[in-house]
């Protein structure tokens, strides 16, 4: 058995990944609305990202709370296309 698979089995959390569909409400004023589709469950290792680490990795972006996700390669495309990620109901 692979060591990484064992870590995922023991410590991974279920997160919900939402993909959204964008519709144009009024083309004259360029107003758009998002409709969230049903969430996809993804197993991921979740850890908190410290404020100093977040400033170093994302300069110019201020965050209140940030998380680091470690996911399987097959779920990468889903995470990149997502509009919203829900971790522990937040």
ZIURLIN-V153060 format. One record per run of one state. SS is the DSSP state (helix for helix, strand for strand, loop for the rest). FROM is the first residue (numbers start at 1). LEN is the number of residues. Records with the same first field share a line. If there is no record, write none. Layout:
BEGIN
SS = FROM-LEN / FROM-LEN
END
This chain:
BEGIN
loop = 1-2 / 12-1 / 19-1 / 27-4 / 37-3 / 49-2 / 58-9 / 72-1 / 82-2 / 87-4
helix = 3-9 / 51-7 / 73-9
strand = 13-6 / 20-7 / 31-6 / 40-9 / 67-5 / 84-3
END
